[in-house]
Amino acid sequence: MPVELTLADQARLVAALREALGPGVRVIETHISYVLLTGAHAYKIKKAVSLGFVDFSTLALRRRYCDEELRLNRRLAPAVYLDVVPIAGNVDRPEPGGTGEAIEYAVRMREFPQEALLSRELERGELLPQEIDSLAAIVAAFHARVAVAKPGDGYGSPEDVLGYARENVDRLERLRGDRAERNALLALRDWTEREFAALRGTIEARLAGGFVREGHGDLHLGNIARVEGRIVVFDGIDFNAHLRWIDVASEIAFTAMDLEDRGRPDLAHRFVDAYLSITGDYAGLAVLRFYVVYRALVRAKVAALRADQLATAEGRAPVDLECAGYVALARRHATAGRPGIVVTHGLSGSGKTTRSQAFLEQVGAVRLRTDVERKRLHGLAATGRSGSEPGGGLYGADATRATYERVCELARAVVDSGRVAILDGTFLMRWQRDLARALAAGLHVPFAILAFGAKPETLRRRILARSLAGSDASEADLAVLAHQLATREPPGPDEMRDVVACDAEAPLAQAFAPEAWRDVRERLWPPSAGPA
C-alpha cells in the first residue's frame, strides 16, 4: 500500500526537499499546492486536500493530476513543462527522482524568473498595450485548436454553469463573517440567479454552437509570463475537468476581470475587443458580464480559502482585503451598462481606428471594423488582400452594403450586452450613417458620429506608411483616397447634432488623455443623466 501523507507530513516533506534540492531554494505556497524554485527548475507538489472543487486527498489522485497537468500545459508551454518526478525516501529524507517506492509526486518545470510574470510587469508599469494584443491573439489561436465539447458530454451545460456559480457564493458565505460582506454576497446570489434565468437559453445555444472547449481555466496574469521574449501561458487547471471545459467567453472574462482588479480596466477593454476582433464571437458578449462576476467570485473564494489556512490575523489581513476587493468588483459588474452606438466618419488615413482605440479603452466599448468584417464575410483573413479596385470587387456597391449591414447587425449584440458599439468605417455616404442612426433609434440608445479630419498631405503620408507595413486590415491606397474624395457625402445640416469633431492632426497621446473624449461622453450621456 502506498504511503498516504497528511498536510502536516507534506509540510515536513517540503521543508526537507528545500534542503535536499540545494541552497537558495524558495517555496511558494497556495491553497492547493507548494512550488519549490531552485533557480533552474520548479517542482510543484499538490497538497493533500479535498475542497469540493478539487480532490488531491490520495497519492494516486495526486499522481493522476500531475500527469494531467503535464499534458494540458504542454499545449501552451511545451518548453516549460518537462516531466513528472517521483519522490522516494521518506518525509524527512526525500529523494527526488529516487528509484524506491514513491511517497509523493511533483511536476518538474523549467524555472523562469518570477519577475517575468505579467502580473509583475504590470506592477512595474512595463506591460505594453501591444502585448495585450499579442496575448489576445495567443488565446484566440489556442481556442481555435482545442477540443470542442458536445451537448451530452457533461460539460458546459446550464446546470453545470449555475452549479459552480452557486458554489462560489455558498463557500464564501461559509467563510466570511463580516455582515456587510455577507449582505453583498446575498445580493450577488440573487443577481446570479436572475441573470442565469435570463441567459439559460443562450448558454445552451453556446454549448450547441461549439463555444464550450477544453480551455486553460485559470487565465489570469499570474499564470502568464514572458519567457525568452515570448508570452507564455502556463498553470492551467488540471484538477477539475468542469473548470477547464468552459465557454470561451468565461476564459476571456477571467483575464479581463484580473486586469481590471489590478487597476487597468483600459487594458481589460483592449483585451476583450482584440479577442473579439480576431474570433468574431460577438455573440459571446451576451454572457460575458455573467462570467466576469463569476470569475471575480472565484478569486474571492480562493482568497477566502487561503485566509482560512493562515494562522494569524496579521497574515490574514491582506488576503481578507483581496477577497473584499473581488466581491466589490463583482458588485460593480452586476449592474446595467450604459450602451450606445458611435460611428467614425472620415477619409482613409484620418486616424479613425488609431484614435477610437483610446475611446474604446476609456468607456469599455467594443469596436466593429468594416475593414475586418468585410474580409470575414468573404472568407479572408483580416490582413488578407482582395486585389479589388476602388469601388469594385469587395468594395463594390453590393459588398459594401452587405458589410455595413453586417456591422450594424453585430452592433445589436454589443448594445444588448450593455456596451457601446463603435462602428469603425469611413461612413462617407449618407445611407451608411442613416443605417446606424436608425439602429440606435430602434434600440433606444444614444448615437454619435466621430468626425475625423486631417490635411490631405497627412492622409497620403499615413496611407503610404500603412501600405508599406502591410499589417492592417485596410486596403486603402492613394487611388482609394482619390475615389473617396470624389464620391463622399459630408454630413448634412440635420446630421450636425450628432457630430463630434475630432482633430486627427493632434498628437496621438492627447487621444488617451482622460479629458479627450468629454464631448463624446456628453453627447452620449448628458450630465443631466448622471455620471457615465
C-alpha positions in Angstrom: 0.0 0.0 0.0 1.3 3.5 -0.8 2.1 5.9 1.9 -0.7 8.4 2.4 0.7 11.8 3.6 -1.2 14.3 5.7 -1.0 18.0 5.2 1.4 18.1 8.2 3.5 15.4 6.6 3.7 17.4 3.4 4.8 20.5 5.2 7.7 18.5 6.7 8.4 17.0 3.2 8.6 20.4 1.6 10.9 21.6 4.3 13.2 18.6 3.8 13.1 19.0 0.0 14.1 22.5 0.3 17.3 21.3 1.9 17.8 18.3 -0.4 17.4 20.4 -3.6 20.3 22.7 -2.6 20.9 26.2 -1.3 18.8 29.1 -2.2 15.6 27.1 -2.8 12.4 29.2 -2.4 8.9 28.0 -1.7 5.6 29.4 -3.0 2.5 28.1 -1.2 -1.1 28.4 -2.4 -4.3 26.9 -1.1 -3.7 23.7 -3.1 0.0 23.4 -3.8 3.6 24.0 -3.0 6.1 25.2 -5.6 9.8 24.8 -4.9 12.1 27.1 -7.0 15.7 26.0 -7.4 16.9 28.6 -9.9 17.0 26.1 -12.8 13.8 24.1 -12.1 10.4 24.4 -10.3 8.9 21.4 -8.6 5.2 21.6 -8.0 3.6 19.4 -5.3 -0.1 19.1 -4.9 -1.5 19.5 -1.3 -3.4 16.5 0.2 -6.7 18.4 0.3 -10.3 17.8 -0.7 -12.2 21.1 -1.2 -15.2 20.0 -3.2 -14.0 21.5 -6.5 -10.6 19.8 -6.1 -9.6 16.4 -4.6 -5.9 15.6 -4.1 -6.5 13.6 -1.0 -4.7 10.4 -2.1 -1.3 9.8 -3.6 -3.0 8.1 -6.6 -5.1 11.2 -7.3 -2.1 13.4 -7.0 -0.1 11.4 -9.5 -3.0 11.3 -11.9 -3.4 15.1 -11.7 0.4 15.6 -12.1 0.1 13.7 -15.4 -2.8 15.8 -16.4 -1.0 19.0 -15.6 1.8 18.0 -17.8 -0.5 17.0 -20.7 -2.6 20.1 -20.6 0.0 22.7 -20.1 2.2 21.4 -22.8 -0.5 22.7 -25.2 0.6 26.3 -24.4 4.0 26.0 -22.7 5.8 22.9 -24.1 9.3 24.2 -23.3 8.4 24.9 -19.7 6.7 21.6 -18.6 9.3 18.9 -18.5 8.1 15.7 -16.7 6.6 14.2 -13.6 9.1 13.3 -10.9 8.5 10.6 -8.3 9.8 11.4 -4.8 11.1 8.4 -2.9 12.6 8.0 0.5 10.7 9.3 3.5 9.2 12.6 4.7 12.3 13.7 6.4 14.8 12.4 3.9 13.2 12.6 0.5 14.8 11.5 -2.7 13.5 13.4 -5.8 13.7 11.1 -8.8 14.6 8.2 -6.5 14.0 4.6 -7.6 12.3 3.4 -4.4 8.6 3.5 -3.7 7.2 6.9 -4.3 5.7 8.8 -1.3 4.8 11.9 -3.4 5.0 13.2 -7.0 6.0 16.6 -8.4 5.6 18.3 -11.8 9.0 19.5 -12.9 9.2 22.6 -14.9 11.9 24.9 -16.3 12.0 27.8 -13.9 11.8 31.4 -15.2 12.2 34.5 -13.0 9.1 35.4 -11.0 9.7 39.0 -12.3 8.8 37.7 -15.7 5.1 37.2 -14.7 2.8 39.7 -16.5 1.4 40.5 -13.1 4.8 41.7 -12.0 5.3 43.6 -15.3 2.0 45.3 -14.8 3.0 46.3 -11.3 6.2 47.9 -12.7 4.3 49.7 -15.4 6.2 47.7 -18.1 3.2 45.8 -19.7 2.7 47.4 -23.1 -0.7 47.7 -24.8 0.6 45.8 -27.8 1.4 42.9 -25.6 -2.2 42.7 -24.6 -3.0 42.4 -28.3 -0.4 39.6 -28.6 -2.0 37.8 -25.6 -5.4 38.1 -27.2 -4.0 36.5 -30.4 -2.4 33.7 -28.5 -5.7 32.9 -26.6 -7.8 33.1 -29.8 -5.4 30.7 -31.6 -5.5 28.4 -28.6 -9.3 28.3 -28.5 -9.4 27.7 -32.3 -7.4 24.4 -32.0 -8.5 22.8 -28.7 -11.1 20.1 -28.3 -14.8 21.2 -28.5 -17.5 19.8 -26.2 -20.8 18.5 -27.5 -24.1 18.5 -25.7 -24.3 15.4 -23.6 -20.5 15.3 -22.9 -21.3 16.6 -19.4 -19.5 20.0 -19.7 -20.8 23.5 -20.1 -24.5 22.7 -19.6 -26.7 25.3 -17.9 -26.8 23.2 -14.8 -23.0 22.9 -14.7 -22.6 26.7 -15.1 -25.2 27.5 -12.4 -23.9 24.8 -10.0 -20.4 26.3 -10.0 -21.7 29.9 -9.7 -23.8 28.9 -6.7 -20.8 27.0 -5.1 -18.7 30.2 -5.2 -21.3 32.1 -3.2 -22.1 29.2 -0.8 -18.4 28.7 0.0 -17.9 32.4 0.5 -20.9 32.7 2.8 -19.5 29.9 5.0 -16.0 31.5 5.1 -16.9 35.2 5.6 -18.1 36.6 8.8 -18.4 40.3 8.1 -22.1 41.3 7.9 -21.7 43.9 5.1 -19.8 41.4 3.0 -22.4 38.7 3.6 -25.2 41.1 2.6 -23.2 41.8 -0.6 -22.9 38.1 -1.2 -26.7 37.7 -0.8 -27.3 40.4 -3.4 -24.9 38.7 -5.7 -26.6 35.4 -5.2 -29.9 36.9 -6.2 -28.4 38.6 -9.2 -26.7 35.4 -10.3 -30.0 33.5 -10.2 -31.9 36.2 -12.1 -29.1 36.6 -14.7 -28.8 32.9 -15.2 -32.5 32.5 -15.7 -32.4 35.2 -18.5 -29.3 33.5 -20.1 -30.2 29.9 -19.8 -31.2 29.5 -23.4 -28.1 31.4 -24.6 -25.9 29.2 -22.5 -27.5 26.1 -24.1 -27.1 27.6 -27.6 -23.4 28.4 -26.9 -22.8 24.8 -26.0 -24.6 23.5 -29.1 -22.7 26.0 -31.2 -19.3 24.7 -30.1 -18.2 27.5 -27.8 -17.5 25.2 -24.9 -14.0 23.9 -25.2 -11.1 22.4 -23.3 -9.5 25.7 -22.3 -7.0 26.8 -19.8 -9.4 27.5 -17.0 -7.3 29.9 -14.9 -6.2 32.6 -17.3 -5.1 35.4 -15.0 -1.9 37.4 -15.2 -0.2 35.4 -12.5 -0.3 32.4 -14.9 1.2 34.3 -17.9 4.9 35.1 -18.3 7.5 36.4 -20.7 9.9 33.6 -21.3 12.8 34.3 -23.6 11.0 37.2 -25.1 7.7 35.3 -25.8 4.4 35.5 -23.9 3.8 32.0 -22.4 0.6 30.9 -20.7 1.1 28.2 -18.1 -0.6 26.6 -15.0 -3.9 25.7 -16.5 -6.5 23.7 -14.5 -5.8 20.0 -14.3 -7.7 19.1 -11.2 -11.3 19.5 -12.4 -12.4 19.0 -16.0 -15.5 21.0 -15.5 -13.5 24.1 -14.7 -11.5 24.0 -17.9 -14.2 22.7 -20.3 -15.9 26.1 -20.4 -17.3 28.7 -22.7 -14.5 30.6 -24.3 -16.3 33.8 -23.0 -15.7 32.6 -19.5 -12.0 32.2 -20.3 -11.5 35.7 -21.6 -13.7 37.1 -18.7 -11.1 35.9 -16.3 -8.3 37.8 -17.9 -10.4 40.9 -18.3 -11.5 40.7 -14.7 -7.9 40.3 -13.5 -6.7 43.3 -15.5 -9.5 45.4 -14.0 -8.8 44.2 -10.5 -5.2 45.2 -10.9 -6.2 48.7 -11.8 -6.1 48.6 -15.6 -9.7 48.5 -16.9 -8.4 50.1 -20.1 -6.3 47.0 -20.8 -9.2 44.8 -19.9 -11.3 46.5 -22.5 -8.5 46.3 -25.0 -8.1 42.6 -24.4 -11.8 41.8 -24.9 -12.0 43.9 -28.0 -8.9 42.4 -29.6 -10.0 38.9 -28.9 -13.5 39.5 -30.4 -12.0 41.2 -33.5 -9.9 38.0 -34.1 -12.6 35.5 -33.4 -15.8 37.3 -34.5 -17.5 35.8 -31.4 -19.5 39.0 -30.6 -22.4 36.8 -29.6 -20.3 35.9 -26.5 -20.9 39.3 -25.2 -24.3 38.2 -24.1 -22.7 36.0 -21.3 -19.5 38.0 -20.7 -20.8 40.1 -17.8 -22.2 36.9 -16.1 -18.8 35.3 -16.4 -16.9 38.4 -15.1 -19.0 38.3 -12.0 -18.5 34.5 -11.7 -14.7 34.9 -12.1 -14.4 37.7 -9.6 -16.2 35.4 -7.1 -13.9 32.5 -8.0 -10.9 34.6 -7.0 -12.7 35.9 -3.9 -13.3 32.2 -2.9 -9.6 31.4 -3.5 -8.6 34.3 -1.3 -11.1 33.3 1.4 -9.8 29.7 1.4 -6.2 30.9 1.7 -7.1 33.3 4.6 -8.8 30.4 6.4 -5.4 28.5 6.2 -3.4 31.3 7.8 -2.8 31.2 11.5 -2.5 34.9 12.4 -4.7 38.0 12.0 -1.8 39.9 10.6 -1.3 37.2 7.9 -5.0 37.1 7.1 -5.5 40.9 6.8 -4.1 41.4 3.3 -5.8 38.3 2.0 -9.1 39.4 3.5 -8.7 42.8 1.8 -8.1 41.0 -1.5 -11.2 38.9 -1.0 -13.3 42.0 -0.3 -11.9 43.7 -3.4 -13.1 40.9 -5.7 -16.5 41.0 -4.1 -16.7 44.7 -4.8 -15.6 44.2 -8.4 -18.4 41.5 -8.8 -20.9 44.0 -7.5 -19.8 46.7 -9.9 -20.4 44.4 -12.9 -23.8 43.2 -11.5 -25.3 46.4 -12.7 -26.8 47.5 -16.0 -24.4 49.0 -18.5 -24.7 52.2 -20.5 -24.9 51.2 -24.1 -24.7 53.4 -27.2 -23.7 53.5 -30.8 -20.8 55.6 -32.2 -19.8 55.7 -35.8 -16.5 57.0 -37.1 -16.5 59.3 -40.1 -13.6 60.3 -42.2 -11.3 59.6 -45.2 -8.8 56.7 -45.1 -5.7 57.7 -43.1 -7.6 60.1 -40.9 -6.8 58.1 -37.7 -10.3 56.6 -37.1 -9.0 53.2 -35.8 -5.9 54.5 -34.0 -7.8 57.2 -32.1 -11.0 55.4 -31.4 -8.9 52.8 -29.6 -8.4 55.4 -26.9 -12.2 56.0 -26.6 -12.7 52.2 -26.6 -10.4 51.7 -23.6 -11.9 54.6 -21.7 -15.5 53.6 -21.8 -15.3 49.8 -22.3 -16.6 49.9 -25.9 -16.4 47.1 -28.5 -15.3 48.1 -32.0 -16.6 46.7 -35.2 -14.3 47.4 -38.1 -15.8 47.4 -41.6 -12.3 46.5 -42.9 -12.3 43.4 -40.8 -15.9 42.3 -41.2 -15.8 42.9 -45.0 -12.9 40.4 -45.2 -14.7 38.0 -42.8 -17.8 38.0 -44.9 -15.7 36.8 -47.9 -13.6 34.3 -46.0 -10.4 36.3 -45.9 -8.1 36.9 -43.0 -8.2 40.4 -41.6 -4.8 41.3 -43.2 -5.5 39.4 -46.4 -5.6 41.3 -49.7 -8.5 41.0 -52.1 -6.9 42.8 -55.1 -10.1 44.8 -55.5 -10.2 48.1 -57.5 -11.6 51.2 -55.9 -15.4 50.8 -56.0 -15.2 47.2 -57.3 -14.9 43.7 -56.0 -15.1 43.6 -52.2 -15.6 47.3 -52.3 -18.4 47.3 -54.9 -21.9 48.6 -54.0 -23.4 45.3 -53.1 -20.4 44.1 -51.0 -20.2 47.4 -49.2 -23.9 47.4 -48.3 -23.6 43.9 -47.0 -20.6 45.0 -44.9 -22.4 47.9 -43.3 -25.5 45.9 -42.7 -23.3 43.3 -41.0 -21.6 45.7 -38.6 -25.0 47.0 -37.7 -26.2 43.5 -37.0 -23.2 42.8 -34.8 -23.8 46.2 -33.0 -27.1 44.8 -31.7 -25.2 42.2 -29.8 -22.8 44.8 -28.4 -25.7 47.1 -27.3 -27.7 44.2 -25.8 -24.7 43.4 -23.6 -24.8 46.9 -22.2 -21.7 48.2 -24.0 -21.0 51.0 -26.5 -20.6 49.8 -30.1 -18.0 51.7 -32.2 -18.7 51.2 -35.8 -15.3 51.9 -37.3 -15.5 52.6 -41.0 -15.4 55.7 -43.3 -19.2 56.2 -43.2 -18.7 58.7 -46.0 -22.1 58.1 -47.5 -25.3 59.4 -46.1 -27.1 56.0 -46.3 -24.4 54.4 -44.2 -24.8 56.9 -41.4 -28.6 56.7 -41.6 -28.4 52.9 -41.2 -26.5 53.2 -37.9 -28.7 56.1 -36.7 -31.9 54.1 -37.4 -30.4 51.2 -35.5 -29.7 53.4 -32.5 -33.2 54.8 -32.6 -34.7 51.4 -32.8 -32.7 50.2 -29.8 -33.4 53.4 -27.9 -29.7 54.1 -27.2 -27.7 57.3 -27.8 -25.9 57.9 -31.1 -22.9 59.9 -32.1 -20.7 60.5 -35.1 -17.0 60.9 -34.5 -15.8 63.0 -37.5 -12.1 62.8 -38.1 -10.4 65.5 -40.1 -6.8 65.7 -41.4 -4.9 67.6 -44.1 -4.5 65.8 -47.5 -0.7 65.5 -47.1 -1.2 63.8 -43.7 -3.7 61.4 -45.2 -1.3 60.5 -48.0 1.6 60.0 -45.7 -0.3 57.7 -43.4 -1.7 55.7 -46.2 1.7 55.1 -47.7 3.2 54.1 -44.4 0.3 51.7 -43.6 0.6 50.1 -47.1 4.4 49.6 -46.6 3.8 48.0 -43.2 1.2 45.6 -44.6 -0.1 44.7 -41.2 -3.5 46.4 -41.2 -6.9 45.2 -42.4 -7.4 48.3 -44.5 -6.6 48.0 -48.2 -6.9 51.7 -48.9 -4.2 53.2 -51.1 -3.9 56.6 -52.8 -6.3 55.5 -55.6 -8.9 54.6 -52.9 -8.3 58.0 -51.3 -8.9 59.8 -54.6 -12.1 57.7 -55.1 -13.3 58.7 -51.6 -12.7 62.4 -52.2 -14.7 62.3 -55.5 -17.7 60.4 -54.1 -18.1 61.3 -50.4 -21.2 62.9 -48.9 -20.4 65.1 -45.9 -22.9 65.2 -43.0 -25.8 67.5 -43.8 -27.1 70.2 -41.5 -29.7 67.9 -40.0 -26.9 65.5 -39.0 -24.7 68.0 -37.2 -26.5 67.5 -33.9 -24.9 64.0 -33.8 -21.4 65.1 -34.9 -18.4 65.4 -32.6 -15.4 66.8 -34.4 -12.0 65.0 -33.7 -8.7 66.6 -34.6 -6.8 63.9 -36.3 -3.7 66.1 -36.6 -3.3 66.4 -32.8 -0.5 64.3 -31.1 -1.8 60.8 -30.5 -1.0 60.9 -26.8 -3.8 63.5 -26.4 -6.4 61.0 -27.5 -5.5 58.9 -24.5 -5.9 61.7 -22.0 -8.9 61.4 -19.7 -10.5 64.7 -20.9 -10.0 63.9 -24.6 -13.4 62.4 -25.1 -15.5 64.7 -22.9 -17.6 65.9 -25.8 -18.4 62.4 -26.9 -19.3 61.3 -23.4 -21.6 64.3 -23.0 -23.2 63.6 -26.4 -23.9 60.0 -25.3 -24.7 60.7 -21.7 -25.6 64.3 -21.0 -24.6 65.5 -17.5 -28.3 65.6 -16.5 -28.4 61.8 -17.0 -25.8 61.3 -14.3 -22.1 60.1 -14.5 -21.1 58.0 -17.4 
